Amino acid sequence: MRTILNLIWLVFAGFWLAVGYVVAGLICCLLIITIPFGIASFRIAGFALWPFGRTMVDKPGAGAGSVLGNVIWVVFAGWWLALGHLVTGIALCVTIIGIPLGVANFKLIPISLLPLGKEIVPTNAAFAGR
């Protein structure tokens, strides 16, 4: 079922979301000081491309640098990315078929807001160590 949902997601939303995050990541990598944000954008692009069956968890060892980076990210990029995912998710939830895609958009909101200090893991591995 995850594969079918991922393929539908890829066609209707995932490809374009991933392209947007990759472009943002390339721009961030061109400006040397924002390379950590570019890497975070590439990580989100992979998650946006294939979200079903994966989840976001806190990265062990992430410290004050991640917190400071997340504050900067929220101010300059995170809030409008999260708002875009929220509006798109609500629009997708209008139809019964679109509800799983809307939920996937809602799942992308936390990582679009605070991407630093997080990692994306398969759903099975997220709870294996707890």
N, C-alpha and C positions, 0 to 999 in steps of 0.2 A: 504494500500500500504506500509506503514511503517513496518508493521509486516512481509510482504513478503520480503522486502529489508533487514530487520534485520536478517531473517532466512538465506537468501542467504549469507549475510555478515558473519554470524556466522560460516557457513560451510566453506567458502573459505578463510577468513582472520581473523575474529574476535576472534575465539577460540585461535589461535596461538599467536596473538598479546596480548590477555589478559593473557595467560600463561607466556609470556615473561615479561610483566609488573608485574605480581604477583611474579615471581622469583626475579626480581630486587627489589621489595618491601620487600620481605623476607630478602634478603641480606642487604638491608639498615636498616632494623629493628634489625638485629643481631649486627650491629655496632651502639651502643647506640646514638652517636652524630648525626647520619643520620636518625633518626626515622621520622622527618618531611618529608624527601624525600621518605621514605617508604610509608607513608600515602598517599602522592601525587601519588606514583606509583599505589597503590591500587585503588585510585579514577580514574586514567586514565584507569586502567584495566577494570573497570566497564563501562566506556565510550567506550572503544575499543570493548567491547563485544557486545554492543547494541547501536550504535551511531545514528541511524535514529530516529527523533522525539525528540532529546535532543540537547542542545547547551551549550556553555560555557559563563559565565558572570563573571564580577568582583565581588569579595566577599566584601561586605561592611565592613569597619573596618580593612582591610588588610593594614599594614603599612610598615615601613622600614625593618622589619625582612623578609617580603615576597620579597622585592626588593633584599636584600642581598642574600637570599636563591636562588632566581631565577638566579642571576649572577653566583653563584657557580654551580647551576644545569646546566646552559647553557655550562659552561666550561667543566664539566666532563661528562655530559650525554645528554643534550638537543640537541646539534647540530647533533650528529649522529642519534638520534631518529628521528629528523625532516628530515634529509637527507634520512633515510630509508622510511619514509612515503611519501616523495616526489618522490623517485624513484619507489616505489610500485604503487603510484597513477598514475604516468605517464604510467607505464606498463599496468595498468588496463584500462586506457582510450584509449588504442589502439583499443579495440573492443567496439562496440556499447553497448553490454550487460554489459560490465565492467565499463562504464562511471559512473553510480551512486556509484559503489564501489570505484572508483578512487576519486570521489568527497568526499566520506566519509574519505578516507585517507588524503586528503588535509585539511579536517575539523579537523583532529587530530594533524596537525602540530603546531598550536599555543599553544595548551595545552601541547604538548610534549616539546616545547621550554621553556615555562614559566608557570609551573603548580601551583606554590604557589600564593595565593591570588585570586584564581579563584574557582568557583563552577559550577557544572553541573546541569542544570535544564531542565525540559520539555520545548519544543519549545514554547508552549502556555504561560507558566509562564514567559518566558524571556521578553516579551513585555507587560505584564499585568500591571506592575507597572510604565510604562513610558508613 
